Amino acid sequence: MKLLITGRAGQLARALLEAAAGAGVQAEAIGRPGIDVTNERSVRETIARERPDILVNTAAYTAVDKAESEPILALAVNALGAGFVAKACAAHAIPIIQISTDHVFDGTKGGPYLEADATSPVNVYGRTKLEGEERVADACPHHLILRTAWLYSPWGANFVKTMLRLARTQPSISVVNDQMGSPTSAPHLARIVLDIAARAVANPSNTRWGTYHTAGGGDTTRFGLAREIFRHAAAQGLPAADVVAIATQAYPTAARRPADSRLNCDKLRLTFGLELPDWRLGVEDCVERLAALGTGG
């Protein structure tokens, strides 16, 4: 299987390359200047040249707060760009796996979201990612849209690394305790993506194309996630701060966040027989790897 990954520096792209190497899968991640997803010609020429068996689009504008002041750029990458990639894939009968987000929901359901639940994003990031989903679905019939949440890994910028970095200088950190979600390890997600990709390439006619929720098992609040991070940090000899629970209103941000964006992943399990491990296992592995690297965030 030849796997092409659009987006090169992101957490999932790096996790996919690592997982592919471990599984003996031919994979390549490309970003600028190799491909510019906001330029339809660049996308069309690159995909025509590479001709992968399947493509995973991880390219995204993910700066949630910054997107509020840069909506045009967020739209260009998350929506228009995703559409360009899907259209180019369809032209060569290449299946596409589009990575999306829990931010397509407003967080008011009061329980984990199903794939069929109504979407209602409350920020620019969520709105542009939702439009990206729609453009992918319209452009390429052989598509899988995987919604994930609260992604973390040893790479890039994420909540785990931020907490560990802050703990180096702050003995106490205030973290919101009224936002619920499903933290997801990028390495765990990458293994699921590779498995699904292999099945889709091997048997496209029997693949149930569509949208799937793919988040870490279980759920927690940002406060609960921070406490788990520091529990493992202390065990690894890294700085660990006390965590103080606060309300969202005490920590204003440019973008609103969904208050409860937990994702129900039963469809993934029932369709593919796959599920991600509990989020706590991913946090433990992530902190251990960061400690081994000597970075601690």
Order of alpha helices (4+ residues) and beta strands (2+ residues): beta-alpha-beta-alpha-beta-alpha-alpha-beta-alpha-beta-beta-alpha-beta-beta-beta-alpha-beta-beta-alpha-beta-alpha-alpha
